[in-house]
Amino acid sequence: MTTTTAANPLRLYQRVAADIGQAIADGRHQPGQRLASERDLAEEFGVSRPTIRRAVIALEMRGLLEARQGSGVYVRAGGQPPPPPPPRDLDIGAFDQAEARRLFEGEAAALAATLITEEELAYLETLLAEMNSEEATKEQSELADRQFHITIAQATRNSAIVRVVENTWDLRYKSRLCMQMLEKARHVRKRPLNDEHRDIIESLRTRDPKAARSAMQTHLGGLIENLLLTAELEAMEQTRERLASKREEIALRAASAAK
C-alpha cells in the first residue's frame, strides 16, 4: 500500500478504501486474512484513525471486509456480500432502530450542545455539504450522514455514548429487512434531510441543550413517520394485489361455468 496524502480530508477515506480494495483484488490480502490494526493502518497511510474507520465501513458495505467483534477486521472470502444474519439480528427492525436512535441521539445532542467546539461545528457543515453534493454517490452520502451523527456523539466527550450511537446506527447493516425498509422510507420523506440536519447544526451552535435535543428528536421522529407511511403504503399495495388476484380467480370461475 502507498501512503495517502491529500488536501481534502473528506476524500482521504475513499483513497484509502480504494487502495485496500485494490490490494484485495491483487491478492495481497487473502480471504480470511486479518487486516492490520486501525492504529497501524493510520500510520501506514499517514491519515487519522477516523479516516481508516470510514474506509473500513465503506469496504464492509461493499462486502469486501468483515468486522468481527473483539477480533478485528478480516477480508471476506471472495469479496462476496455478507451472509444472512443470524435470526437474533433480524429481531432488530427499522422501527426499533429508529426509536432507539431518537432516544439516545436526542440526549447525546443535548449534552453535545454544551461542549461542542467551533471546529466540530465547521466539520458538521462540511459533512452536510458532502451529504448533499450532486457528485456524491449514495455510499458517500450515507457515510457522511453516519459521520455527522457520530461527530455529534463525539462532542459529548464520552466514549461510551459514542459506542452506543455507533452500534445503534450500525444495526441497520445486520438486517436486510431493516435496510430495505429504510431505503423505501427515503422516497416518502416530506422535508429535505438538508433542512433537518441544518436545524441540528444551528441548535448546537446556540449551545442550547433543549433546542439541540428537540432538533435531533424531530429529525429522527420524521424518520419514524416515514417508516410508518412506508409500512402503510406496502400494506395497501399488498391488499390491492390480493384483491386483483381474487378478481382474476372469480373471473376464471365465471368463464369456466359459462362453458
C-alpha positions as CSV (number, residue, x, y, z in Angstrom):
1,M,0.0,0.0,0.0
2,T,1.1,3.6,-0.6
3,T,1.0,6.4,1.8
4,T,-2.1,8.6,1.2
5,T,-1.6,12.4,1.2
6,A,-4.4,14.7,0.1
7,A,-5.5,18.2,0.9
8,N,-9.2,17.3,1.4
9,P,-9.5,15.1,4.4
10,L,-13.1,14.2,3.5
11,R,-11.8,12.3,0.4
12,L,-9.0,10.5,2.2
13,Y,-11.1,7.6,3.3
14,Q,-12.1,7.0,-0.4
15,R,-8.5,6.8,-1.4
16,V,-7.6,4.5,1.5
17,A,-10.6,2.3,0.7
18,A,-9.6,2.2,-3.0
19,D,-6.0,1.2,-2.0
20,I,-7.2,-1.6,0.3
21,G,-9.7,-2.8,-2.2
22,Q,-7.1,-3.0,-4.9
23,A,-4.8,-4.9,-2.5
24,I,-7.6,-7.4,-2.0
25,A,-8.2,-7.6,-5.8
26,D,-4.5,-8.2,-6.4
27,G,-4.3,-10.9,-3.8
28,R,-2.1,-9.0,-1.4
29,H,-4.8,-9.5,1.2
30,Q,-6.1,-13.1,1.1
31,P,-9.6,-14.2,2.1
32,G,-9.8,-14.7,5.8
33,Q,-6.7,-12.6,6.4
34,R,-6.9,-10.2,9.3
35,L,-6.0,-6.6,8.5
36,A,-3.5,-4.6,10.5
37,S,-4.9,-2.7,13.5
38,E,-6.6,0.6,13.0
39,R,-3.6,2.4,14.5
40,D,-1.1,0.6,12.3
41,L,-3.2,1.3,9.2
42,A,-3.4,5.0,10.1
43,E,0.4,5.2,10.4
44,E,0.9,3.3,7.1
45,F,-1.4,5.6,5.2
46,G,-0.5,8.8,7.0
47,V,-4.1,9.5,8.0
48,S,-6.2,9.7,11.1
49,R,-7.9,6.7,12.7
50,P,-11.4,8.0,12.0
51,T,-10.4,8.1,8.3
52,I,-9.4,4.5,8.5
53,R,-12.6,3.7,10.3
54,R,-14.6,5.3,7.5
55,A,-12.7,3.4,4.8
56,V,-13.3,0.1,6.6
57,I,-17.0,0.8,6.9
58,A,-17.1,1.6,3.1
59,L,-15.4,-1.7,2.3
60,E,-17.8,-3.5,4.7
61,M,-20.7,-2.0,2.8
62,R,-19.2,-3.3,-0.4
63,G,-18.9,-6.8,1.1
64,L,-15.1,-6.9,0.9
65,L,-14.3,-6.7,4.7
66,E,-15.9,-8.1,7.8
67,A,-15.6,-6.7,11.3
68,R,-15.6,-9.3,14.0
69,Q,-16.4,-8.1,17.5
70,G,-13.4,-8.2,19.7
71,S,-11.2,-9.8,17.0
72,G,-10.6,-7.3,14.2
73,V,-11.3,-6.7,10.6
74,Y,-11.0,-9.6,8.1
75,V,-11.0,-9.9,4.3
76,R,-14.3,-11.6,3.3
77,A,-13.9,-14.7,1.2
78,G,-14.3,-13.9,-2.5
79,G,-15.4,-10.4,-1.7
80,Q,-19.0,-11.8,-1.5
81,P,-21.9,-9.9,0.1
82,P,-22.3,-10.7,3.8
83,P,-24.1,-14.0,4.6
84,P,-27.6,-13.8,6.0
85,P,-27.5,-12.6,9.6
86,P,-28.4,-15.0,12.4
87,P,-32.1,-14.9,13.5
88,R,-31.5,-12.8,16.6
89,D,-30.1,-10.0,14.4
90,L,-33.3,-10.0,12.4
91,D,-35.2,-9.1,15.6
92,I,-33.9,-5.5,15.2
93,G,-36.3,-3.9,12.8
94,A,-36.3,-0.5,11.3
95,F,-38.8,0.9,13.8
96,D,-36.8,-0.4,16.8
97,Q,-33.6,1.0,15.4
98,A,-35.1,4.4,14.6
99,E,-36.8,4.6,18.0
100,A,-33.6,3.8,19.8
101,R,-31.7,6.4,17.8
102,R,-34.3,9.0,18.6
103,L,-33.9,8.3,22.3
104,F,-30.1,8.0,22.5
105,E,-29.1,10.7,20.0
106,G,-31.6,13.2,21.3
107,E,-29.8,13.1,24.7
108,A,-26.4,13.0,23.1
109,A,-27.2,16.2,21.1
110,A,-28.3,17.9,24.3
111,L,-25.0,17.1,26.0
112,A,-23.0,17.9,22.9
113,A,-24.6,21.4,22.8
114,T,-22.8,22.3,26.0
115,L,-19.4,21.0,24.8
116,I,-19.1,21.2,21.0
117,T,-16.3,23.2,19.6
118,E,-16.2,25.6,16.6
119,E,-14.0,23.2,14.8
120,E,-16.6,20.4,15.2
121,L,-19.4,22.7,14.1
122,A,-17.3,23.5,11.0
123,Y,-16.8,19.8,10.4
124,L,-20.5,19.2,10.6
125,E,-21.0,21.9,7.9
126,T,-18.5,20.1,5.7
127,L,-20.3,16.8,6.2
128,L,-23.6,18.4,5.4
129,A,-22.2,19.7,2.1
130,E,-20.8,16.3,1.3
131,M,-24.2,14.6,2.0
132,N,-25.9,16.9,-0.4
133,S,-23.3,17.1,-3.1
134,E,-24.6,16.2,-6.5
135,E,-21.3,14.4,-7.1
136,A,-21.5,12.2,-4.1
137,T,-22.5,8.6,-4.6
138,K,-25.2,7.0,-2.4
139,E,-22.5,5.3,-0.4
140,Q,-20.5,8.5,0.1
141,S,-23.7,10.3,1.2
142,E,-24.6,7.6,3.7
143,L,-21.1,7.6,5.1
144,A,-21.2,11.4,5.5
145,D,-24.6,11.1,7.2
146,R,-23.2,8.5,9.6
147,Q,-20.2,10.6,10.4
148,F,-22.4,13.6,11.0
149,H,-24.2,11.8,13.8
150,I,-21.0,10.2,15.2
151,T,-19.3,13.6,15.3
152,I,-22.2,14.9,17.5
153,A,-21.8,11.9,19.8
154,Q,-18.0,12.5,19.9
155,A,-18.7,16.1,21.0
156,T,-20.1,14.7,24.3
157,R,-16.5,13.7,25.2
158,N,-18.0,10.4,26.4
159,S,-16.6,7.3,24.7
160,A,-19.5,5.1,26.0
161,I,-22.0,7.4,24.3
162,V,-20.0,7.3,21.1
163,R,-20.0,3.5,21.1
164,V,-23.8,3.3,21.8
165,V,-24.5,5.7,18.9
166,E,-22.2,3.9,16.5
167,N,-23.7,0.5,17.4
168,T,-27.2,1.7,17.2
169,W,-26.6,3.2,13.8
170,D,-24.9,0.1,12.5
171,L,-27.7,-2.2,13.5
172,R,-29.2,-1.4,10.1
173,Y,-26.3,-3.3,8.4
174,K,-27.2,-6.5,10.3
175,S,-30.7,-6.8,9.0
176,R,-31.5,-6.9,5.3
177,L,-35.2,-6.2,6.1
178,C,-34.2,-3.1,8.1
179,M,-32.0,-1.9,5.2
180,Q,-34.8,-2.4,2.7
181,M,-37.4,-0.6,4.9
182,L,-35.0,2.4,5.4
183,E,-34.3,2.6,1.7
184,K,-38.0,2.7,0.9
185,A,-38.6,5.3,3.6
186,R,-36.1,7.7,1.8
187,H,-38.6,8.1,-1.0
188,V,-41.5,9.3,1.1
189,R,-39.7,12.0,3.1
190,K,-41.7,15.2,3.0
191,R,-39.0,17.6,4.4
192,P,-35.5,17.6,2.9
193,L,-32.8,16.0,5.0
194,N,-30.7,19.0,4.3
195,D,-33.1,21.2,6.3
196,E,-33.3,18.8,9.2
197,H,-29.5,18.5,9.5
198,R,-29.3,22.3,9.2
199,D,-31.6,22.7,12.1
200,I,-29.5,20.4,14.2
201,I,-26.3,22.3,13.5
202,E,-27.9,25.7,14.3
203,S,-29.3,24.3,17.5
204,L,-25.8,23.1,18.5
205,R,-24.4,26.5,17.6
206,T,-26.7,28.2,20.1
207,R,-25.3,25.9,22.8
208,D,-28.9,25.3,23.9
209,P,-29.3,21.7,25.1
210,K,-33.1,21.8,24.9
211,A,-33.1,23.1,21.3
212,A,-30.5,20.5,20.3
213,R,-32.5,17.7,21.8
214,S,-35.6,18.9,20.1
215,A,-33.9,19.2,16.7
216,M,-32.4,15.7,16.8
217,Q,-35.7,14.2,18.0
218,T,-37.6,16.0,15.3
219,H,-35.2,14.7,12.7
220,L,-35.4,11.1,13.8
221,G,-39.1,11.4,14.6
222,G,-39.5,12.3,10.9
223,L,-37.8,9.0,10.0
224,I,-40.2,7.1,12.2
225,E,-43.1,8.8,10.5
226,N,-41.7,7.9,7.1
227,L,-41.3,4.3,8.2
228,L,-44.9,4.2,9.3
229,L,-46.1,5.7,6.0
230,T,-43.9,3.2,4.1
231,A,-45.5,0.3,6.0
232,E,-49.0,1.7,5.3
233,L,-48.3,2.0,1.6
234,E,-46.9,-1.5,1.5
235,A,-50.0,-2.9,3.3
236,M,-52.2,-1.1,0.8
237,E,-50.2,-2.5,-2.2
238,Q,-50.5,-6.0,-0.8
239,T,-54.2,-5.6,-0.3
240,R,-54.6,-4.4,-3.9
241,E,-52.6,-7.4,-5.1
242,R,-54.7,-9.8,-3.1
243,L,-57.9,-8.2,-4.5
244,A,-56.6,-8.3,-8.0
245,S,-55.8,-12.0,-7.6
246,K,-59.2,-12.7,-6.2
247,R,-60.9,-10.8,-9.1
248,E,-58.9,-12.9,-11.5
249,E,-59.9,-16.1,-9.8
250,I,-63.6,-15.2,-9.8
251,A,-63.4,-14.2,-13.5
252,L,-61.9,-17.6,-14.3
253,R,-64.5,-19.4,-12.4
254,A,-67.3,-17.5,-14.1
255,A,-65.8,-18.1,-17.5
256,S,-65.5,-21.8,-16.7
257,A,-69.1,-22.0,-15.5
258,A,-70.3,-20.4,-18.7
259,K,-68.9,-23.0,-20.9
